[in-house]
């Protein structure tokens, strides 16, 4: 008879290009009742209606799933997240093209189903505006969240091109709505030419910590991550990763690339360290603009590995907690 734990495992002995597409070959959950006993649910948010530059991130959830590799132990961390955690792919939110309000409501609803089931949602964007409904769904249970935000941009604009809701405004909206606590919010990887003095003045007033790429260069990613974790402190934390935090050499497929960014090595380590260290309430990876299929698309590939590192960090944290409790 099949061990009940095995029903959470990815399909065995299957190449990653065969079978029904799901993240890492994970079991597919199609209704809230399928989430019983689940630790983590992967959710797709395939929308790019609120981008200000190049569109195409609506295709990212499918591309990230296609870039998935078979399960196995993390060679550095020494743990297999899919063996430690019960993870499913919960499919995509039923987005409505050209109707951002309906799309955000759909994302908030499906993430809310994950939260209500007691599972942790990890969302595959989509543009960065999807962070707003994801955090809104989680905050109904956890209250104001801490936030660790990897990005070249702050996304704290009051408006972009005169529009109050876009992929450049979600963090402003979340803090102003009280869903993210500014004094527990840290940004990592900032650089380039936007935003300006008004946005940074607003951030300082709310206690937001900003770490720029020159901080990563001069202090090193370990020290920057340590300071970000210290700033966020105790309590539930949401992690959002915009792939344009990476230098375009490592993630060319994104709508607003900015030279001079992080390396994949820096980002993947930092994401795992954060997930190991905080009380993770949810996470997303956004702004992937795919141009190829599967692992041929290096941006989708690194986004997939960002999710794997998040899961690995979560698995390490739970394993250590279980060991410490005896």
N, C-alpha and C positions, 0 to 999 in steps of 0.2 A: 504494500500500500504506500502511496506517495506521502512523504513527510509533508505536513501542512506548510512548513517553512519553504518548501520547494516551489509552492505556487507563486511566491513573490520573486523567484529568480528569473532572469532573462532566459529566453529559449536556448537550450543547450545545442552545441554542435551545429550551429547555423551561421554561415557567413553573413557579414553585416549588410550585404547587398541583396539578400534573399528574404522572402517572407513579408508580412504586413509591416509597414514602416512604423516604428515607435522608437522612442529615445532608448538607445542602448539595447534594443530588443526586449524591452521591459513588457510585462503584461499590460494590457490595455483595460482601463476602467471606463465604463460608459454611463454610469449613473451614480448618484450619491451613495446608494446602498453598497456599491462595489468598493467604497473607500473604508469600510469597516476594518480596523486593524492596520491600516496603512500609516507609515511614518512620514513619507514624502510623496507628493504628487507633482508630476511635471505637467504644466499647463501651457498651451500655445496661445499667443495673442497676436495673430497675423494682421496687423494694421499699420499703415503709414500715412493716414490721411492728414496728420498734423505735423508733417515735416516741413522745414523751411528751405531745404535744399534738395538734394537728389532723393527721389523715392525708390522704393524697392524692398524695404524691410518687411513688407507684408509676406514676402516669400521666405523669410528667415526661419520660422519654426520648422518648416519642412526641410530646409537645407541643414539646419543643425541636427535634426533627427537623422538625416541621411549621412551626416558625417560621424555618427556614433560608431564606436568600436565595441567589440565583444567585451564582456565583463572579465574582471581579473583583479588580483591584488595590485595596489599602488606600489610601485617598486621602491619608492623612497619612504612612504609612510608605513608600508608593511601591513596594509589592511585593505580588504575588498568591501567597498561601501555597499555593494549590492548583496553581499552576504550578511553584513551587519545590520542593514536597514531594510525595511519593507517598502519598496518604491514601485510606483505604477506611473504609467503615462495616461493622463486624464483627458487627452485630446486637446482640441482648440476651443476657445470661446467662440460662440456663434456671432462673429462680427458682422456689421452691416456696412458695406462699402459706401463711402460718401456721407455717412451719418455718424460723426464722432461721438455724439452724446449716447446714441443707442449702442455703439461699440463699447464705450467705456462702461455702460451699465451691464453689458453682457460679460465683460471681463470681471467686473466687481462681483457679479453673481456667481460665476464659476469658481473664482478664487474663494469666495465666501463659502461655497459648498465644501471645498477642501478644508478650510479653517473649522467649519462647524463639525466636520468629521474627526477633528483632532489631529489632522495631518498638517505638514508644513508645505506650503506652496512654493514651487520654483517655476517662474514664468519665463518662457522664451518669447522675447519681443521680435518684431514690432519696434515702433519708434519709442522714444523715451517717455512719451506721454502716458504709456501704459503703467508706469510706476504709480501714478496717482490712484487709479481704481484698485490696484493691488494693495497698496498701503491702506486705502480706505476700508477694504474688506477685513484686513487683519486688525486694524485699530478698533473695530467694533468689539473685539474680544480683549485686546491688550492695552487699549488706550494709546496715548501718545508714544510713538516709537523712537528709539535711537536710529540713526542712519549712518551707514558707511557707504560712500558714493565715489566710485572710480570713474573718472571722466576727464576729458580735456576742457569741458565747459561746466559752469556751475549750474546751469538750467534754473537759475533763480530770477529770470526776467519777469517783470510785472506784465510785460507783453512783448511780442515779437511781431514786427511789421503791423503793429496796431491791434494784434489779436491776442486775447488774454489767455487762451488755452492752446498750447502748442507743445512741441517737444522741447522747447526752451523755457517753459514756465512751470513744470510740475513741482519742483522743489519749493519755489515761492508759494505756490498754492497750498502745498501740504503743510508748510510751516505756519502760514497765515491761518489755516483752518484748524490748527492745533493738533494735527494728526502726526506730525513729526516735531519733536522737541529740539529747538535750535541749539540748546546748550549740550545736546547729546548727538550732534550732527557733525561729521567730519568728511571733507572732500579730499580726494587724493588724485594727483596727476594733472592739475590745471596748467594750462599754457595757452599761448596764442594771443588773440586780439579781441576776445569777447568773453565776459561782459565788461562793463565800464565801472567808473567810480561809484555811481549811484547804487548798483547792485552790491558791490563790496561793502559800501557803507551800511546798507540794510542788513547784510550778513553779520557784520561786526556788532550791530545793535542787538542781534538775536543770539550771539554767542557761538556762531558757527565757526568751526576750525577749517582753515583752507591750507592744504599742502600742495605746493606747486612742483612742477618738474625739476626746478632748480633745487628744491628740498630733497627730492629723490636722488638727484645727482650728487649733491654735496653731503647729505647725511646718510644716504643708502636706504633701500626699501625696508630693511628690518627696523631701523630707527623710526622712519616715518610711520610704519604700521604700528609700532609700539605706541607712539604718541597719539595716533588716531584712536587706538583701542583705549588708551588712558582717558582721552577726552570723552568718548562715548560712555565709558563706565558700565555700571550694572544695569540690568533690565533688558527687556526684549529689544532686539536690533534687527532692522531690515538692511539687506545688502543689495545695492544696485550697481551693475557693471555695464557701462557704455563702452563698447569695443573701441571707440575712437580714443580712449585713454592710451591705447597702444600706438606706437609709431606706425605710420602707414606701411613701413617695410614688413610688419608682422600682421597687419590687418588692413589691407588696401580696400576691402569691400565695406565701406561705410559712407554715409551720406555727407558728413562734414569732417573729412580727414584733416589732421593737423600734424605736420612734421615735428620731430623732437620728443616723441612720447616714450612710454615705457616699453620694455621688452616683454616678450611672452614669459620668459623665465621669472621676471619680477612680478608680473601680474598673477601668474598661477600660484606662486609661493604665497603672495600676500592674501589671495582669496582663501587659500587653505588655512593659513594662520588665523585669519579673521573668523572663519567658520569654526575652527577649533576653540577659539577664545571667548566667543560671545554666546549669549542666549539667542540663538537665531530664530527669528519669527517668520521669515520669508526672504525670498531673493528673486532677482531677475537678471537676465543678460539681454541687452537691447542694442539696436542700431546696426545689426548685421545686414549688409546689402549683398546677397549672394550673387555670384557670377558663374558658378560652375556646379557640378554635381558631386555630392559626397566629399571625400577627403581631398579632392582636387581643389576645393574652395578653401583656402587657408584661413579666411576669416570665420567661416562657419565652423571649421575644425577647431580653431582656438576658442570659439564661444562654447563649443561642446565640451572642451576640456575645462573651461571655467566652471561649468556645471559639475563636472566630475570632481574638481577640486573642492567645490562647496560640499558635495556629498561626502567626500573623503574626510574633510575637516569635521563635519557633523558626526560621521561614524567614529572618528578618533575621540571626540568629546564624549560621546555616549559610552564608548568602550572604557575610557578612563574613569568615568563616573561610576560605572558598574564595578570596576576593579576597586575603586576607593571605598565603595560601600560594602565591600566584602562579599 
